[in-house]
Amino acid sequence: MFRTQLCSLLGIEVPIFAAPMGFVTGPGLAAVVSNAGGLGIMSFSGNPPPVLREEIRRLRSLTDKPFGVNVLLTGPHLPFPVEAVVDLCLEEQVPVLSTFWGDPTPYVARAHAAGVKVIDQVGSVADAQRAARAGVDAIVAQGVEAGGHVAGEVTTIALVPRVVDAVAPIPVVAAGGIADARGLVAALALGAQAVAIGTRLIATLEAYAHPVYKQKVLVATEDQTVRTTLFGYGWPNAPHRTLRTPFVERWLPEEGRGSEQRPDEPRIGETKIGGQPVPLLRFMGFPPTPDASGDLESMDFLAGQGVGLVKDIKPAAEVLQELVEGARQIIIQLATGVEN
Ligand SMILES: Cc1cc2nc3c(=O)[nH]c(=O)nc-3n(C[C@H](O)[C@H](O)[C@H](O)COP(=O)(O)O)c2cc1C
């Protein structure tokens, strides 16, 4: 019932992607979503190429289904070489290279030559057209209600059909605010051929998120997120949607401070990247993983407006199953005009 043309193109069973979430969508979460019939897209998470290679191989050992690896093309001033990371993904022949925050044009022909499909995430019609001209295989239209870094200013319900019309026949995936079966059906009705789900999947057993982060996602409501540039240390002036914690409320009036890259910002804790300890300074945009320690309350709890719909922590495969089953029931009800 839900196998769209994009599902056939990618060799997946259900039109649901685990959105790449920096640090949070690791091999574990990506693999269970792929094993459940969707497309798990692992984030490269700032890992240096040798560590990323190990992560890709770990993901491959956990699933024999298609998966993706996400790379940010520009933006963070983290010590990672985009070219080397893309080359590595192509060498490893990941089924899907997912790109965000930059122009995918230089990479598409190389990816296709390596047998790798490219899916670019955008936040506007203009960027969708650029991706279409570049020859990508599918485009994720990300609405402004999404969690994490947000590319545009238009809501999912307004953006998706505009992108669908602008890039037809290239398949479009809806992202931003989709957290249950109603959102999935709505996205399909807008012309999307799949959905990419981020925030809902933070509250799963397999998400690589600190227990405090998962708990905050459970209790937050849709009006408790903000689109800001506050966590701009290392990635200045890049809008992201995060939870309005007391720390965020305290600093929002001085939002620009977060992008100043002041070397004297206090150290608030520590985390690990690629297994190595990394000090966390105030305003760094690392959502807390189980490796994070220190003053968690000052960290970046990236989440979208769909957070209000997230009420329980469960295995990601169950989330997918509920989405598919719930969507099937809604569609039957709509088609038969049964009152509920
Ligand atoms: C914690 C978090 C981290 C994210 N990191 C990335 C990333 O590294 N690369 C990327 O392309 N998108 C990233 N995103 C955006 C997602 O790919 C997706 O657009 C978004 O989660 C969809 O909206 P939703 O959160 O309302 O489901 C992130 C989102 C979240 C919540």
The ligand as a Tripos MOL2 file, in Angstrom:
@<TRIPOS>MOLECULE
LIG
   31    33     1     0     0
SMALL
NO_CHARGES

@<TRIPOS>ATOM
      1 C1         19.3420   16.3620   16.7180 C.3       1 LIG1
      2 C2         19.2690   16.6520   15.2480 C.ar      1 LIG1
      3 C3         20.4430   16.6720   14.5090 C.ar      1 LIG1
      4 C4         20.3960   16.9020   13.1170 C.ar      1 LIG1
      5 N1         21.5640   16.8240   12.3950 N.ar      1 LIG1
      6 C5         21.5020   16.8430   11.0310 C.ar      1 LIG1
      7 C6         22.6620   16.5680   10.2540 C.ar      1 LIG1
      8 O1         23.7630   16.3370   10.7750 O.2       1 LIG1
      9 N2         22.5270   16.5520    8.8970 N.ar      1 LIG1
     10 C7         21.3370   16.7870    8.2820 C.ar      1 LIG1
     11 O2         21.2740   16.7320    7.0630 O.2       1 LIG1
     12 N3         20.2250   17.0710    8.9930 N.ar      1 LIG1
     13 C8         20.2800   17.0910   10.3480 C.ar      1 LIG1
     14 N4         19.1360   17.3130   11.0820 N.ar      1 LIG1
     15 C9         17.8640   17.6160   10.3860 C.3       1 LIG1
     16 C10        17.1440   16.3350    9.9880 C.3       1 LIG1
     17 O3         17.8290   15.7250    8.9110 O.3       1 LIG1
     18 C11        15.6760   16.5800    9.5440 C.3       1 LIG1
     19 O4         15.6060   17.5950    8.5930 O.3       1 LIG1
     20 C12        14.7620   16.9490   10.7080 C.3       1 LIG1
     21 O5         15.0510   16.2030   11.8530 O.3       1 LIG1
     22 C13        13.3070   16.7260   10.3060 C.3       1 LIG1
     23 O6         12.4270   17.3500   11.1820 O.3       1 LIG1
     24 P1         11.8500   16.7130   12.5470 P.3       1 LIG1
     25 O7         12.9860   16.8020   13.5160 O.co2     1 LIG1
     26 O8         10.7220   17.5900   12.8830 O.co2     1 LIG1
     27 O9         11.4570   15.2960   12.2670 O.co2     1 LIG1
     28 C14        19.1570   17.1380   12.4780 C.ar      1 LIG1
     29 C15        17.9830   17.1290   13.2460 C.ar      1 LIG1
     30 C16        18.0250   16.8950   14.6080 C.ar      1 LIG1
     31 C17        16.7290   16.8730   15.3980 C.3       1 LIG1
@<TRIPOS>BOND
     1     1     2 1
     2     2     3 ar
     3     2    30 ar
     4     3     4 ar
     5     4     5 ar
     6     4    28 ar
     7     5     6 ar
     8     6     7 ar
     9     6    13 1
    10     7     8 2
    11     7     9 ar
    12     9    10 ar
    13    10    11 2
    14    10    12 ar
    15    12    13 ar
    16    13    14 ar
    17    14    15 1
    18    14    28 ar
    19    15    16 1
    20    16    17 1
    21    16    18 1
    22    18    19 1
    23    18    20 1
    24    20    21 1
    25    20    22 1
    26    22    23 1
    27    23    24 1
    28    24    25 2
    29    24    26 1
    30    24    27 1
    31    28    29 ar
    32    29    30 ar
    33    30    31 1
@<TRIPOS>SUBSTRUCTURE
     1 LIG1         1 GROUP 0 **** ****
